[in-house]
Every structure is written in structure tokens, then in C-alpha cells.
């Protein structure tokens, strides 16, 4: 799924995102609103991982979404 599709379905995909990244709160996901860069930033912040690792996780999640 590409990011235009993800943005359009963000509300439905927040459950999947919460399953994948349990430390992200509803408020975090609401702030992200389907923005890839913001999601990567939130993952970096909550999990203390490098940007490259966060981007890799997001890409893997996107393939399954």
C-alpha cells in the first residue's frame, strides 16, 4: 500500500499501527494523521531507535497494511 492510500485509510489503520508499536498512544497516532515522517519520528522517540531502523519498521508495516 502506498502512502496516499495509507493517509486515506489512516483511521482504519491506527489499530494495526497500535498492534505493531504498542508504545504509541492514541494521541500520537492522531498527531501523525498518516504522515510517514511523523510516524518515523514518533517511533524513534518512543523506542529510542535510529531513523533508519524506524523507517525500516514503517516500510515493513506498510507492505503488510
PDBQT receptor file of N, H, CA, C and O in Angstrom, charges set to zero:
ATOM      1  N   UNK A   1       0.856  -1.172   0.000  1.00  0.00    +0.000 N 
ATOM      2  CA  UNK A   1       0.000   0.000   0.000  1.00  0.00    +0.000 C 
ATOM      3  C   UNK A   1       0.900   1.232   0.000  1.00  0.00    +0.000 C 
ATOM      4  O   UNK A   1       1.879   1.290   0.743  1.00  0.00    +0.000 OA
ATOM      5  N   UNK A   2       0.568   2.208  -0.829  1.00  0.00    +0.000 N 
ATOM      6  H   UNK A   2      -0.228   2.161  -1.432  1.00  0.00    +0.000 HD
ATOM      7  CA  UNK A   2       1.385   3.421  -0.836  1.00  0.00    +0.000 C 
ATOM      8  C   UNK A   2       0.863   4.426   0.194  1.00  0.00    +0.000 C 
ATOM      9  O   UNK A   2      -0.198   4.230   0.785  1.00  0.00    +0.000 OA
ATOM     10  N   UNK A   3       1.619   5.495   0.395  1.00  0.00    +0.000 N 
ATOM     11  H   UNK A   3       2.481   5.654  -0.085  1.00  0.00    +0.000 HD
ATOM     12  CA  UNK A   3       1.266   6.426   1.471  1.00  0.00    +0.000 C 
ATOM     13  C   UNK A   3       0.018   7.241   1.183  1.00  0.00    +0.000 C 
ATOM     14  O   UNK A   3      -0.640   7.688   2.123  1.00  0.00    +0.000 OA
ATOM     15  N   UNK A   4      -0.327   7.450  -0.063  1.00  0.00    +0.000 N 
ATOM     16  H   UNK A   4       0.209   7.087  -0.826  1.00  0.00    +0.000 HD
ATOM     17  CA  UNK A   4      -1.587   8.122  -0.363  1.00  0.00    +0.000 C 
ATOM     18  C   UNK A   4      -2.759   7.263   0.112  1.00  0.00    +0.000 C 
ATOM     19  O   UNK A   4      -3.730   7.777   0.666  1.00  0.00    +0.000 OA
ATOM     20  N   UNK A   5      -2.658   5.948  -0.112  1.00  0.00    +0.000 N 
ATOM     21  H   UNK A   5      -1.869   5.531  -0.563  1.00  0.00    +0.000 HD
ATOM     22  CA  UNK A   5      -3.700   5.029   0.344  1.00  0.00    +0.000 C 
ATOM     23  C   UNK A   5      -3.730   4.973   1.871  1.00  0.00    +0.000 C 
ATOM     24  O   UNK A   5      -4.801   4.944   2.478  1.00  0.00    +0.000 OA
ATOM     25  N   UNK A   6      -2.566   4.959   2.475  1.00  0.00    +0.000 N 
ATOM     26  H   UNK A   6      -1.696   4.983   1.982  1.00  0.00    +0.000 HD
ATOM     27  CA  UNK A   6      -2.495   4.895   3.936  1.00  0.00    +0.000 C 
ATOM     28  C   UNK A   6      -3.108   6.139   4.555  1.00  0.00    +0.000 C 
ATOM     29  O   UNK A   6      -3.857   6.048   5.527  1.00  0.00    +0.000 OA
ATOM     30  N   UNK A   7      -2.793   7.302   3.997  1.00  0.00    +0.000 N 
ATOM     31  H   UNK A   7      -2.184   7.377   3.207  1.00  0.00    +0.000 HD
ATOM     32  CA  UNK A   7      -3.389   8.550   4.502  1.00  0.00    +0.000 C 
ATOM     33  C   UNK A   7      -4.912   8.483   4.425  1.00  0.00    +0.000 C 
ATOM     34  O   UNK A   7      -5.604   8.896   5.355  1.00  0.00    +0.000 OA
ATOM     35  N   UNK A   8      -5.425   7.966   3.320  1.00  0.00    +0.000 N 
ATOM     36  H   UNK A   8      -4.862   7.631   2.565  1.00  0.00    +0.000 HD
ATOM     37  CA  UNK A   8      -6.866   7.876   3.134  1.00  0.00    +0.000 C 
ATOM     38  C   UNK A   8      -7.533   6.905   4.090  1.00  0.00    +0.000 C 
ATOM     39  O   UNK A   8      -8.706   7.066   4.429  1.00  0.00    +0.000 OA
ATOM     40  N   UNK A   9      -6.790   5.899   4.522  1.00  0.00    +0.000 N 
ATOM     41  H   UNK A   9      -5.838   5.768   4.246  1.00  0.00    +0.000 HD
ATOM     42  CA  UNK A   9      -7.341   4.876   5.413  1.00  0.00    +0.000 C 
ATOM     43  C   UNK A   9      -6.745   4.948   6.811  1.00  0.00    +0.000 C 
ATOM     44  O   UNK A   9      -6.819   3.978   7.566  1.00  0.00    +0.000 OA
ATOM     45  N   UNK A  10      -6.155   6.085   7.165  1.00  0.00    +0.000 N 
ATOM     46  H   UNK A  10      -6.095   6.873   6.552  1.00  0.00    +0.000 HD
ATOM     47  CA  UNK A  10      -5.418   6.182   8.425  1.00  0.00    +0.000 C 
ATOM     48  C   UNK A  10      -6.267   5.772   9.624  1.00  0.00    +0.000 C 
ATOM     49  O   UNK A  10      -5.785   5.044  10.492  1.00  0.00    +0.000 OA
ATOM     50  N   UNK A  11      -7.496   6.216   9.690  1.00  0.00    +0.000 N 
ATOM     51  H   UNK A  11      -7.887   6.808   8.985  1.00  0.00    +0.000 HD
ATOM     52  CA  UNK A  11      -8.351   5.896  10.836  1.00  0.00    +0.000 C 
ATOM     53  C   UNK A  11      -8.489   4.388  11.005  1.00  0.00    +0.000 C 
ATOM     54  O   UNK A  11      -8.437   3.880  12.125  1.00  0.00    +0.000 OA
ATOM     55  N   UNK A  12      -8.665   3.672   9.900  1.00  0.00    +0.000 N 
ATOM     56  H   UNK A  12      -8.707   4.085   8.990  1.00  0.00    +0.000 HD
ATOM     57  CA  UNK A  12      -8.800   2.223   9.963  1.00  0.00    +0.000 C 
ATOM     58  C   UNK A  12      -7.472   1.539  10.303  1.00  0.00    +0.000 C 
ATOM     59  O   UNK A  12      -7.461   0.461  10.897  1.00  0.00    +0.000 OA
ATOM     60  N   UNK A  13      -6.363   2.162   9.928  1.00  0.00    +0.000 N 
ATOM     61  H   UNK A  13      -6.372   3.038   9.445  1.00  0.00    +0.000 HD
ATOM     62  CA  UNK A  13      -5.051   1.542  10.116  1.00  0.00    +0.000 C 
ATOM     63  C   UNK A  13      -4.423   1.825  11.476  1.00  0.00    +0.000 C 
ATOM     64  O   UNK A  13      -3.399   1.233  11.817  1.00  0.00    +0.000 OA
ATOM     65  N   UNK A  14      -5.021   2.718  12.253  1.00  0.00    +0.000 N 
ATOM     66  H   UNK A  14      -5.853   3.199  11.976  1.00  0.00    +0.000 HD
ATOM     67  CA  UNK A  14      -4.419   3.030  13.554  1.00  0.00    +0.000 C 
ATOM     68  C   UNK A  14      -4.393   1.807  14.462  1.00  0.00    +0.000 C 
ATOM     69  O   UNK A  14      -3.463   1.650  15.253  1.00  0.00    +0.000 OA
ATOM     70  N   UNK A  15      -5.384   0.947  14.365  1.00  0.00    +0.000 N 
ATOM     71  H   UNK A  15      -6.140   1.074  13.722  1.00  0.00    +0.000 HD
ATOM     72  CA  UNK A  15      -5.391  -0.282  15.169  1.00  0.00    +0.000 C 
ATOM     73  C   UNK A  15      -4.210  -1.166  14.833  1.00  0.00    +0.000 C 
ATOM     74  O   UNK A  15      -3.560  -1.712  15.724  1.00  0.00    +0.000 OA
ATOM     75  N   UNK A  16      -3.934  -1.305  13.559  1.00  0.00    +0.000 N 
ATOM     76  H   UNK A  16      -4.463  -0.861  12.835  1.00  0.00    +0.000 HD
ATOM     77  CA  UNK A  16      -2.794  -2.090  13.116  1.00  0.00    +0.000 C 
ATOM     78  C   UNK A  16      -1.484  -1.456  13.581  1.00  0.00    +0.000 C 
ATOM     79  O   UNK A  16      -0.559  -2.159  13.988  1.00  0.00    +0.000 OA
ATOM     80  N   UNK A  17      -1.410  -0.135  13.520  1.00  0.00    +0.000 N 
ATOM     81  H   UNK A  17      -2.161   0.436  13.190  1.00  0.00    +0.000 HD
ATOM     82  CA  UNK A  17      -0.211   0.572  13.970  1.00  0.00    +0.000 C 
ATOM     83  C   UNK A  17      -0.016   0.386  15.480  1.00  0.00    +0.000 C 
ATOM     84  O   UNK A  17       1.111   0.219  15.947  1.00  0.00    +0.000 OA
ATOM     85  N   UNK A  18      -1.112   0.415  16.233  1.00  0.00    +0.000 N 
ATOM     86  H   UNK A  18      -2.027   0.551  15.854  1.00  0.00    +0.000 HD
ATOM     87  CA  UNK A  18      -1.014   0.218  17.686  1.00  0.00    +0.000 C 
ATOM     88  C   UNK A  18      -0.566  -1.199  18.027  1.00  0.00    +0.000 C 
ATOM     89  O   UNK A  18       0.156  -1.410  19.001  1.00  0.00    +0.000 OA
ATOM     90  N   UNK A  19      -0.997  -2.173  17.220  1.00  0.00    +0.000 N 
ATOM     91  H   UNK A  19      -1.584  -2.003  16.428  1.00  0.00    +0.000 HD
ATOM     92  CA  UNK A  19      -0.542  -3.551  17.433  1.00  0.00    +0.000 C 
ATOM     93  C   UNK A  19       0.958  -3.651  17.187  1.00  0.00    +0.000 C 
ATOM     94  O   UNK A  19       1.677  -4.318  17.931  1.00  0.00    +0.000 OA
ATOM     95  N   UNK A  20       1.418  -2.985  16.141  1.00  0.00    +0.000 N 
ATOM     96  H   UNK A  20       0.834  -2.443  15.537  1.00  0.00    +0.000 HD
ATOM     97  CA  UNK A  20       2.837  -3.047  15.757  1.00  0.00    +0.000 C 
ATOM     98  C   UNK A  20       3.711  -2.272  16.742  1.00  0.00    +0.000 C 
ATOM     99  O   UNK A  20       4.772  -2.752  17.141  1.00  0.00    +0.000 OA
ATOM    100  N   UNK A  21       3.268  -1.076  17.134  1.00  0.00    +0.000 N 
ATOM    101  H   UNK A  21       2.406  -0.687  16.809  1.00  0.00    +0.000 HD
ATOM    102  CA  UNK A  21       4.036  -0.211  18.035  1.00  0.00    +0.000 C 
ATOM    103  C   UNK A  21       3.162   0.137  19.237  1.00  0.00    +0.000 C 
ATOM    104  O   UNK A  21       2.524   1.189  19.275  1.00  0.00    +0.000 OA
ATOM    105  N   UNK A  22       3.146  -0.753  20.203  1.00  0.00    +0.000 N 
ATOM    106  H   UNK A  22       3.664  -1.607  20.172  1.00  0.00    +0.000 HD
ATOM    107  CA  UNK A  22       2.275  -0.612  21.369  1.00  0.00    +0.000 C 
ATOM    108  C   UNK A  22       2.554   0.596  22.235  1.00  0.00    +0.000 C 
ATOM    109  O   UNK A  22       1.693   1.014  23.008  1.00  0.00    +0.000 OA
ATOM    110  N   UNK A  23       3.734   1.162  22.121  1.00  0.00    +0.000 N 
ATOM    111  H   UNK A  23       4.434   0.822  21.493  1.00  0.00    +0.000 HD
ATOM    112  CA  UNK A  23       4.056   2.340  22.934  1.00  0.00    +0.000 C 
ATOM    113  C   UNK A  23       3.452   3.616  22.374  1.00  0.00    +0.000 C 
ATOM    114  O   UNK A  23       3.429   4.641  23.055  1.00  0.00    +0.000 OA
ATOM    115  N   UNK A  24       2.965   3.566  21.145  1.00  0.00    +0.000 N 
ATOM    116  H   UNK A  24       2.983   2.733  20.592  1.00  0.00    +0.000 HD
ATOM    117  CA  UNK A  24       2.338   4.753  20.565  1.00  0.00    +0.000 C 
ATOM    118  C   UNK A  24       0.919   4.895  21.113  1.00  0.00    +0.000 C 
ATOM    119  O   UNK A  24       0.138   3.944  21.105  1.00  0.00    +0.000 OA
ATOM    120  N   UNK A  25       0.609   6.070  21.575  1.00  0.00    +0.000 N 
ATOM    121  H   UNK A  25       1.243   6.843  21.581  1.00  0.00    +0.000 HD
ATOM    122  CA  UNK A  25      -0.711   6.329  22.154  1.00  0.00    +0.000 C 
ATOM    123  C   UNK A  25      -1.695   6.751  21.060  1.00  0.00    +0.000 C 
ATOM    124  O   UNK A  25      -1.311   7.026  19.924  1.00  0.00    +0.000 OA
ATOM    125  N   UNK A  26      -2.957   6.794  21.434  1.00  0.00    +0.000 N 
ATOM    126  H   UNK A  26      -3.269   6.571  22.357  1.00  0.00    +0.000 HD
ATOM    127  CA  UNK A  26      -3.976   7.289  20.503  1.00  0.00    +0.000 C 
ATOM    128  C   UNK A  26      -3.648   8.726  20.089  1.00  0.00    +0.000 C 
ATOM    129  O   UNK A  26      -3.823   9.098  18.928  1.00  0.00    +0.000 OA
ATOM    130  N   UNK A  27      -3.173   9.525  21.041  1.00  0.00    +0.000 N 
ATOM    131  H   UNK A  27      -3.031   9.222  21.984  1.00  0.00    +0.000 HD
ATOM    132  CA  UNK A  27      -2.808  10.909  20.723  1.00  0.00    +0.000 C 
ATOM    133  C   UNK A  27      -1.646  10.965  19.733  1.00  0.00    +0.000 C 
ATOM    134  O   UNK A  27      -1.645  11.784  18.815  1.00  0.00    +0.000 OA
ATOM    135  N   UNK A  28      -0.659  10.088  19.926  1.00  0.00    +0.000 N 
ATOM    136  H   UNK A  28      -0.660   9.422  20.672  1.00  0.00    +0.000 HD
ATOM    137  CA  UNK A  28       0.470  10.030  18.986  1.00  0.00    +0.000 C 
ATOM    138  C   UNK A  28      -0.031   9.758  17.575  1.00  0.00    +0.000 C 
ATOM    139  O   UNK A  28       0.354  10.434  16.622  1.00  0.00    +0.000 OA
ATOM    140  N   UNK A  29      -0.892   8.760  17.460  1.00  0.00    +0.000 N 
ATOM    141  H   UNK A  29      -1.204   8.210  18.235  1.00  0.00    +0.000 HD
ATOM    142  CA  UNK A  29      -1.393   8.372  16.147  1.00  0.00    +0.000 C 
ATOM    143  C   UNK A  29      -2.290   9.444  15.543  1.00  0.00    +0.000 C 
ATOM    144  O   UNK A  29      -2.320   9.624  14.326  1.00  0.00    +0.000 OA
ATOM    145  N   UNK A  30      -3.018  10.151  16.396  1.00  0.00    +0.000 N 
ATOM    146  H   UNK A  30      -2.994  10.004  17.385  1.00  0.00    +0.000 HD
ATOM    147  CA  UNK A  30      -3.865  11.242  15.916  1.00  0.00    +0.000 C 
ATOM    148  C   UNK A  30      -2.988  12.374  15.365  1.00  0.00    +0.000 C 
ATOM    149  O   UNK A  30      -3.321  12.981  14.347  1.00  0.00    +0.000 OA
ATOM    150  N   UNK A  31      -1.875  12.653  16.035  1.00  0.00    +0.000 N 
ATOM    151  H   UNK A  31      -1.604  12.160  16.862  1.00  0.00    +0.000 HD
ATOM    152  CA  UNK A  31      -0.956  13.696  15.572  1.00  0.00    +0.000 C 
ATOM    153  C   UNK A  31      -0.314  13.312  14.245  1.00  0.00    +0.000 C 
ATOM    154  O   UNK A  31      -0.120  14.168  13.381  1.00  0.00    +0.000 OA
ATOM    155  N   UNK A  32       0.012  12.055  14.076  1.00  0.00    +0.000 N 
ATOM    156  H   UNK A  32      -0.146  11.359  14.777  1.00  0.00    +0.000 HD
ATOM    157  CA  UNK A  32       0.668  11.584  12.856  1.00  0.00    +0.000 C 
ATOM    158  C   UNK A  32      -0.240  11.750  11.642  1.00  0.00    +0.000 C 
ATOM    159  O   UNK A  32       0.212  12.190  10.584  1.00  0.00    +0.000 OA
ATOM    160  N   UNK A  33      -1.519  11.401  11.787  1.00  0.00    +0.000 N 
ATOM    161  H   UNK A  33      -1.886  11.043  12.646  1.00  0.00    +0.000 HD
ATOM    162  CA  UNK A  33      -2.523  11.525  10.730  1.00  0.00    +0.000 C 
ATOM    163  C   UNK A  33      -2.045  11.015   9.371  1.00  0.00    +0.000 C 
ATOM    164  O   UNK A  33      -2.303  11.642   8.343  1.00  0.00    +0.000 OA
ATOM    165  N   UNK A  34      -1.356   9.890   9.367  1.00  0.00    +0.000 N 
ATOM    166  H   UNK A  34      -1.146   9.380  10.202  1.00  0.00    +0.000 HD
ATOM    167  CA  UNK A  34      -0.944   9.285   8.107  1.00  0.00    +0.000 C 
ATOM    168  C   UNK A  34       0.315   9.866   7.507  1.00  0.00    +0.000 C 
ATOM    169  O   UNK A  34       0.673   9.516   6.383  1.00  0.00    +0.000 OA
ATOM    170  N   UNK A  35       1.002  10.745   8.224  1.00  0.00    +0.000 N 
ATOM    171  H   UNK A  35       0.711  11.029   9.138  1.00  0.00    +0.000 HD
ATOM    172  CA  UNK A  35       2.241  11.342   7.723  1.00  0.00    +0.000 C 
ATOM    173  C   UNK A  35       3.406  10.413   8.058  1.00  0.00    +0.000 C 
ATOM    174  O   UNK A  35       3.695  10.176   9.231  1.00  0.00    +0.000 OA
ATOM    175  N   UNK A  36       4.067   9.891   7.040  1.00  0.00    +0.000 N 
ATOM    176  H   UNK A  36       3.832  10.084   6.088  1.00  0.00    +0.000 HD
ATOM    177  CA  UNK A  36       5.139   8.904   7.221  1.00  0.00    +0.000 C 
ATOM    178  C   UNK A  36       6.279   9.456   8.076  1.00  0.00    +0.000 C 
ATOM    179  O   UNK A  36       6.745   8.787   8.998  1.00  0.00    +0.000 OA
ATOM    180  N   UNK A  37       6.726  10.670   7.773  1.00  0.00    +0.000 N 
ATOM    181  H   UNK A  37       6.348  11.214   7.024  1.00  0.00    +0.000 HD
ATOM    182  CA  UNK A  37       7.852  11.240   8.510  1.00  0.00    +0.000 C 
ATOM    183  C   UNK A  37       7.524  11.418   9.992  1.00  0.00    +0.000 C 
ATOM    184  O   UNK A  37       8.373  11.190  10.854  1.00  0.00    +0.000 OA
ATOM    185  N   UNK A  38       6.300  11.823  10.279  1.00  0.00    +0.000 N 
ATOM    186  H   UNK A  38       5.610  12.008   9.579  1.00  0.00    +0.000 HD
ATOM    187  CA  UNK A  38       5.900  11.982  11.673  1.00  0.00    +0.000 C 
ATOM    188  C   UNK A  38       5.821  10.636  12.378  1.00  0.00    +0.000 C 
ATOM    189  O   UNK A  38       6.189  10.523  13.548  1.00  0.00    +0.000 OA
ATOM    190  N   UNK A  39       5.345   9.617  11.675  1.00  0.00    +0.000 N 
ATOM    191  H   UNK A  39       5.047   9.708  10.725  1.00  0.00    +0.000 HD
ATOM    192  CA  UNK A  39       5.291   8.277  12.261  1.00  0.00    +0.000 C 
ATOM    193  C   UNK A  39       6.699   7.787  12.571  1.00  0.00    +0.000 C 
ATOM    194  O   UNK A  39       6.944   7.242  13.647  1.00  0.00    +0.000 OA
ATOM    195  N   UNK A  40       7.620   7.975  11.639  1.00  0.00    +0.000 N 
ATOM    196  H   UNK A  40       7.421   8.418  10.765  1.00  0.00    +0.000 HD
ATOM    197  CA  UNK A  40       9.013   7.585  11.861  1.00  0.00    +0.000 C 
ATOM    198  C   UNK A  40       9.565   8.310  13.088  1.00  0.00    +0.000 C 
ATOM    199  O   UNK A  40      10.230   7.701  13.925  1.00  0.00    +0.000 OA
ATOM    200  N   UNK A  41       9.292   9.595  13.192  1.00  0.00    +0.000 N 
ATOM    201  H   UNK A  41       8.752  10.091  12.512  1.00  0.00    +0.000 HD
ATOM    202  CA  UNK A  41       9.761  10.381  14.337  1.00  0.00    +0.000 C 
ATOM    203  C   UNK A  41       9.203   9.885  15.656  1.00  0.00    +0.000 C 
ATOM    204  O   UNK A  41       9.929   9.805  16.647  1.00  0.00    +0.000 OA
ATOM    205  N   UNK A  42       7.917   9.550  15.678  1.00  0.00    +0.000 N 
ATOM    206  H   UNK A  42       7.328   9.614  14.873  1.00  0.00    +0.000 HD
ATOM    207  CA  UNK A  42       7.297   9.040  16.908  1.00  0.00    +0.000 C 
ATOM    208  C   UNK A  42       7.910   7.702  17.316  1.00  0.00    +0.000 C 
ATOM    209  O   UNK A  42       8.129   7.452  18.501  1.00  0.00    +0.000 OA
ATOM    210  N   UNK A  43       8.185   6.849  16.339  1.00  0.00    +0.000 N 
ATOM    211  H   UNK A  43       8.008   7.052  15.376  1.00  0.00    +0.000 HD
ATOM    212  CA  UNK A  43       8.798   5.548  16.644  1.00  0.00    +0.000 C 
ATOM    213  C   UNK A  43      10.201   5.758  17.205  1.00  0.00    +0.000 C 
ATOM    214  O   UNK A  43      10.594   5.099  18.167  1.00  0.00    +0.000 OA
ATOM    215  N   UNK A  44      10.950   6.672  16.605  1.00  0.00    +0.000 N 
ATOM    216  H   UNK A  44      10.631   7.208  15.823  1.00  0.00    +0.000 HD
ATOM    217  CA  UNK A  44      12.286   6.984  17.113  1.00  0.00    +0.000 C 
ATOM    218  C   UNK A  44      12.202   7.456  18.565  1.00  0.00    +0.000 C 
ATOM    219  O   UNK A  44      12.966   7.012  19.422  1.00  0.00    +0.000 OA
ATOM    220  N   UNK A  45      11.279   8.346  18.816  1.00  0.00    +0.000 N 
ATOM    221  H   UNK A  45      10.659   8.706  18.119  1.00  0.00    +0.000 HD
ATOM    222  CA  UNK A  45      11.116   8.944  20.143  1.00  0.00    +0.000 C 
ATOM    223  C   UNK A  45      10.725   7.897  21.185  1.00  0.00    +0.000 C 
ATOM    224  O   UNK A  45      11.328   7.835  22.256  1.00  0.00    +0.000 OA
ATOM    225  N   UNK A  46       9.728   7.081  20.882  1.00  0.00    +0.000 N 
ATOM    226  H   UNK A  46       9.237   7.131  20.012  1.00  0.00    +0.000 HD
ATOM    227  CA  UNK A  46       9.190   6.130  21.858  1.00  0.00    +0.000 C 
ATOM    228  C   UNK A  46      10.076   4.908  22.059  1.00  0.00    +0.000 C 
ATOM    229  O   UNK A  46      10.135   4.350  23.154  1.00  0.00    +0.000 OA
ATOM    230  N   UNK A  47      10.770   4.493  20.992  1.00  0.00    +0.000 N 
ATOM    231  H   UNK A  47      10.722   4.947  20.102  1.00  0.00    +0.000 HD
ATOM    232  CA  UNK A  47      11.536   3.249  21.068  1.00  0.00    +0.000 C 
ATOM    233  C   UNK A  47      13.047   3.466  21.119  1.00  0.00    +0.000 C 
ATOM    234  O   UNK A  47      13.798   2.512  21.321  1.00  0.00    +0.000 OA
ATOM    235  N   UNK A  48      13.502   4.706  20.940  1.00  0.00    +0.000 N 
ATOM    236  H   UNK A  48      12.892   5.481  20.776  1.00  0.00    +0.000 HD
ATOM    237  CA  UNK A  48      14.920   5.000  21.011  1.00  0.00    +0.000 C 
ATOM    238  C   UNK A  48      15.736   4.318  19.922  1.00  0.00    +0.000 C 
ATOM    239  O   UNK A  48      16.864   3.886  20.161  1.00  0.00    +0.000 OA
ATOM    240  N   UNK A  49      15.169   4.223  18.736  1.00  0.00    +0.000 N 
ATOM    241  H   UNK A  49      14.253   4.574  18.541  1.00  0.00    +0.000 HD
ATOM    242  CA  UNK A  49      15.880   3.595  17.617  1.00  0.00    +0.000 C 
ATOM    243  C   UNK A  49      16.333   4.680  16.639  1.00  0.00    +0.000 C 
ATOM    244  O   UNK A  49      15.821   5.799  16.643  1.00  0.00    +0.000 OA
ATOM    245  N   UNK A  50      17.296   4.322  15.811  1.00  0.00    +0.000 N 
ATOM    246  H   UNK A  50      17.713   3.413  15.808  1.00  0.00    +0.000 HD
ATOM    247  CA  UNK A  50      17.799   5.243  14.790  1.00  0.00    +0.000 C 
ATOM    248  C   UNK A  50      16.738   5.464  13.716  1.00  0.00    +0.000 C 
ATOM    249  O   UNK A  50      15.821   4.659  13.551  1.00  0.00    +0.000 OA
ATOM    250  N   UNK A  51      16.883   6.559  12.997  1.00  0.00    +0.000 N 
ATOM    251  H   UNK A  51      17.628   7.213  13.130  1.00  0.00    +0.000 HD
ATOM    252  CA  UNK A  51      15.915   6.881  11.943  1.00  0.00    +0.000 C 
ATOM    253  C   UNK A  51      15.836   5.764  10.908  1.00  0.00    +0.000 C 
ATOM    254  O   UNK A  51      14.745   5.410  10.461  1.00  0.00    +0.000 OA
ATOM    255  N   UNK A  52      16.976   5.210  10.526  1.00  0.00    +0.000 N 
ATOM    256  H   UNK A  52      17.863   5.497  10.889  1.00  0.00    +0.000 HD
ATOM    257  CA  UNK A  52      16.991   4.141   9.520  1.00  0.00    +0.000 C 
ATOM    258  C   UNK A  52      16.204   2.924   9.996  1.00  0.00    +0.000 C 
ATOM    259  O   UNK A  52      15.482   2.307   9.213  1.00  0.00    +0.000 OA
ATOM    260  N   UNK A  53      16.337   2.579  11.265  1.00  0.00    +0.000 N 
ATOM    261  H   UNK A  53      16.924   3.080  11.902  1.00  0.00    +0.000 HD
ATOM    262  CA  UNK A  53      15.595   1.437  11.817  1.00  0.00    +0.000 C 
ATOM    263  C   UNK A  53      14.101   1.737  11.851  1.00  0.00    +0.000 C 
ATOM    264  O   UNK A  53      13.289   0.881  11.502  1.00  0.00    +0.000 OA
ATOM    265  N   UNK A  54      13.739   2.934  12.266  1.00  0.00    +0.000 N 
ATOM    266  H   UNK A  54      14.399   3.629  12.550  1.00  0.00    +0.000 HD
ATOM    267  CA  UNK A  54      12.323   3.318  12.311  1.00  0.00    +0.000 C 
ATOM    268  C   UNK A  54      11.726   3.293  10.900  1.00  0.00    +0.000 C 
ATOM    269  O   UNK A  54      10.602   2.829  10.708  1.00  0.00    +0.000 OA
ATOM    270  N   UNK A  55      12.475   3.789   9.920  1.00  0.00    +0.000 N 
ATOM    271  H   UNK A  55      13.388   4.165  10.075  1.00  0.00    +0.000 HD
ATOM    272  CA  UNK A  55      11.988   3.774   8.541  1.00  0.00    +0.000 C 
ATOM    273  C   UNK A  55      11.819   2.343   8.039  1.00  0.00    +0.000 C 
ATOM    274  O   UNK A  55      10.854   2.039   7.336  1.00  0.00    +0.000 OA
ATOM    275  N   UNK A  56      12.744   1.475   8.393  1.00  0.00    +0.000 N 
ATOM    276  H   UNK A  56      13.527   1.721   8.964  1.00  0.00    +0.000 HD
ATOM    277  CA  UNK A  56      12.656   0.062   8.005  1.00  0.00    +0.000 C 
ATOM    278  C   UNK A  56      11.385  -0.565   8.585  1.00  0.00    +0.000 C 
ATOM    279  O   UNK A  56      10.666  -1.280   7.887  1.00  0.00    +0.000 OA
ATOM    280  N   UNK A  57      11.115  -0.295   9.858  1.00  0.00    +0.000 N 
ATOM    281  H   UNK A  57      11.700   0.286  10.425  1.00  0.00    +0.000 HD
ATOM    282  CA  UNK A  57       9.914  -0.839  10.502  1.00  0.00    +0.000 C 
ATOM    283  C   UNK A  57       8.656  -0.329   9.817  1.00  0.00    +0.000 C 
ATOM    284  O   UNK A  57       7.719  -1.091   9.577  1.00  0.00    +0.000 OA
ATOM    285  N   UNK A  58       8.636   0.953   9.504  1.00  0.00    +0.000 N 
ATOM    286  H   UNK A  58       9.396   1.573   9.699  1.00  0.00    +0.000 HD
ATOM    287  CA  UNK A  58       7.461   1.540   8.845  1.00  0.00    +0.000 C 
ATOM    288  C   UNK A  58       7.272   0.922   7.457  1.00  0.00    +0.000 C 
ATOM    289  O   UNK A  58       6.147   0.621   7.059  1.00  0.00    +0.000 OA
ATOM    290  N   UNK A  59       8.369   0.736   6.726  1.00  0.00    +0.000 N 
ATOM    291  H   UNK A  59       9.282   0.981   7.050  1.00  0.00    +0.000 HD
ATOM    292  CA  UNK A  59       8.272   0.134   5.396  1.00  0.00    +0.000 C 
ATOM    293  C   UNK A  59       7.734  -1.292   5.475  1.00  0.00    +0.000 C 
ATOM    294  O   UNK A  59       6.904  -1.692   4.658  1.00  0.00    +0.000 OA
ATOM    295  N   UNK A  60       8.209  -2.060   6.460  1.00  0.00    +0.000 N 
ATOM    296  H   UNK A  60       8.883  -1.735   7.123  1.00  0.00    +0.000 HD
ATOM    297  CA  UNK A  60       7.720  -3.433   6.634  1.00  0.00    +0.000 C 
ATOM    298  C   UNK A  60       6.242  -3.439   6.978  1.00  0.00    +0.000 C 
ATOM    299  O   UNK A  60       5.485  -4.256   6.455  1.00  0.00    +0.000 OA
ATOM    300  N   UNK A  61       5.828  -2.537   7.852  1.00  0.00    +0.000 N 
ATOM    301  H   UNK A  61       6.444  -1.873   8.277  1.00  0.00    +0.000 HD
ATOM    302  CA  UNK A  61       4.423  -2.434   8.245  1.00  0.00    +0.000 C 
ATOM    303  C   UNK A  61       3.558  -2.045   7.050  1.00  0.00    +0.000 C 
ATOM    304  O   UNK A  61       2.454  -2.561   6.872  1.00  0.00    +0.000 OA
ATOM    305  N   UNK A  62       4.078  -1.122   6.230  1.00  0.00    +0.000 N 
ATOM    306  H   UNK A  62       4.974  -0.703   6.375  1.00  0.00    +0.000 HD
ATOM    307  CA  UNK A  62       3.326  -0.647   5.060  1.00  0.00    +0.000 C 
ATOM    308  C   UNK A  62       3.070  -1.782   4.073  1.00  0.00    +0.000 C 
ATOM    309  O   UNK A  62       2.000  -1.860   3.469  1.00  0.00    +0.000 OA
ATOM    310  N   UNK A  63       4.045  -2.650   3.915  1.00  0.00    +0.000 N 
ATOM    311  H   UNK A  63       4.914  -2.587   4.405  1.00  0.00    +0.000 HD
ATOM    312  CA  UNK A  63       3.885  -3.782   2.987  1.00  0.00    +0.000 C 
ATOM    313  C   UNK A  63       2.766  -4.711   3.429  1.00  0.00    +0.000 C 
ATOM    314  O   UNK A  63       2.099  -5.327   2.597  1.00  0.00    +0.000 OA
ATOM    315  N   UNK A  64       2.560  -4.813   4.729  1.00  0.00    +0.000 N 
ATOM    316  H   UNK A  64       3.102  -4.313   5.405  1.00  0.00    +0.000 HD
ATOM    317  CA  UNK A  64       1.547  -5.725   5.274  1.00  0.00    +0.000 C 
ATOM    318  C   UNK A  64       0.184  -5.061   5.423  1.00  0.00    +0.000 C 
ATOM    319  O   UNK A  64      -0.833  -5.742   5.555  1.00  0.00    +0.000 OA
ATOM    320  N   UNK A  65       0.163  -3.718   5.400  1.00  0.00    +0.000 N 
ATOM    321  H   UNK A  65       0.989  -3.164   5.293  1.00  0.00    +0.000 HD
ATOM    322  CA  UNK A  65      -1.083  -2.988   5.624  1.00  0.00    +0.000 C 
ATOM    323  C   UNK A  65      -2.061  -3.173   4.489  1.00  0.00    +0.000 C 
ATOM    324  O   UNK A  65      -3.161  -2.621   4.526  1.00  0.00    +0.000 OA
TER     325      UNK A  65
